[in-house]
Amino acid sequence: MTPARRVAAGRFILDVVCIVLFVIIGRRNHGETTDAAGTVRTALPFLIALSGAWIGAKAWRAPRSLTTGVILWIVTVVVGLGIRRFAFGDGTATAFVIVATLVLGLLLVGTRLPKRVKR
């Protein structure tokens, strides 16, 4: 595997971990179990959206850039919430939309800031 592919793969994995972390913390804060099935069901709409965003934005070309992070964040939130609502039949209460937008922004964009600061 080339160094560039290693960086892209690592960044994709980190993005997936960020979404799973968001889901686990959210489920715990709402008194829900953090079992594998529940976690996967809650995370899946956002993971599908993230995967589509990676492909659509060709994020592997600049996986660490802030621009890539912003694109991934917006697509993951908008498409993920749409999938959650229309394909999974789960809620999209205003408070959840706000929290998901802020937390996923912090995680998907914020984790790209340290690389930016080093330059």
C-alpha positions in Angstrom: 0.0 0.0 0.0 1.4 3.4 -0.9 1.8 6.1 1.7 -1.0 8.2 0.2 -3.4 5.2 0.3 -2.3 4.5 3.9 -3.1 8.1 4.9 -6.5 8.0 3.1 -7.4 4.6 4.7 -6.4 5.8 8.1 -8.4 9.0 7.7 -11.5 7.1 6.5 -11.2 4.8 9.5 -10.9 7.8 11.8 -14.0 9.4 10.3 -15.9 6.1 10.9 -14.7 6.0 14.5 -15.9 9.6 15.0 -19.4 8.7 13.9 -19.5 5.5 16.1 -18.2 7.6 19.0 -21.0 10.2 18.4 -23.6 7.4 18.4 -22.3 5.6 21.5 -22.1 8.8 23.5 -25.6 9.8 22.3 -27.1 6.4 23.1 -25.5 6.5 26.6 -26.8 10.0 27.3 -30.3 8.9 26.4 -30.2 5.8 28.6 -30.1 3.4 25.6 -27.9 0.3 25.5 -24.6 0.5 23.6 -24.9 -3.1 22.3 -23.5 -3.8 18.8 -26.9 -4.1 17.2 -28.3 -0.8 18.5 -25.1 1.0 17.8 -24.9 -0.2 14.2 -28.6 0.6 13.6 -28.2 4.1 14.9 -24.8 4.7 13.1 -25.7 3.1 9.8 -27.5 6.1 8.1 -24.5 8.3 8.9 -22.0 5.7 7.9 -23.8 5.2 4.5 -23.8 9.0 4.0 -20.1 9.3 5.0 -19.2 6.5 2.5 -21.1 8.2 -0.2 -19.5 11.5 0.6 -16.0 10.0 0.5 -16.7 8.6 -3.0 -18.6 11.7 -4.3 -15.9 14.2 -3.0 -13.0 11.9 -3.9 -11.8 12.5 -0.4 -8.9 10.2 -0.8 -7.2 12.9 -2.9 -6.9 15.3 0.1 -8.2 13.3 3.1 -6.7 15.7 5.7 -7.8 19.0 4.2 -10.3 21.2 5.9 -12.3 21.6 2.7 -12.7 17.8 2.5 -13.7 17.8 6.1 -16.4 20.4 5.6 -17.8 18.6 2.5 -17.9 15.3 4.4 -19.5 16.9 7.4 -22.3 18.6 5.4 -23.1 15.6 3.3 -22.9 13.2 6.3 -25.3 15.3 8.3 -27.8 16.1 5.6 -27.9 12.7 3.8 -27.5 10.8 7.1 -30.5 12.5 8.7 -32.5 12.0 5.5 -31.7 8.3 5.5 -32.4 8.1 9.2 -35.8 9.7 8.7 -37.0 8.2 5.4 -35.3 4.8 5.1 -35.1 3.9 8.8 -38.2 5.7 10.0 -36.3 7.1 13.0 -36.8 10.6 14.4 -35.1 13.8 13.4 -36.2 16.1 16.1 -34.9 19.6 15.9 -32.7 19.2 19.0 -31.2 16.0 17.4 -30.5 17.8 14.1 -28.7 20.6 16.0 -26.6 18.3 18.2 -25.8 16.0 15.2 -24.7 19.0 13.1 -22.5 20.5 15.9 -20.9 17.3 17.1 -20.3 15.8 13.7 -18.8 19.2 12.6 -16.5 19.2 15.6 -15.4 15.6 14.9 -15.2 15.5 11.1 -13.8 19.0 10.6 -12.1 19.5 14.0 -10.0 16.4 13.8 -8.5 17.9 10.6 -7.4 21.1 12.4 -4.2 19.7 14.0 -2.7 19.0 10.6 -3.6 22.5 9.5 -2.1 24.1 12.5 1.3 22.4 12.0 1.8 24.0 8.6 
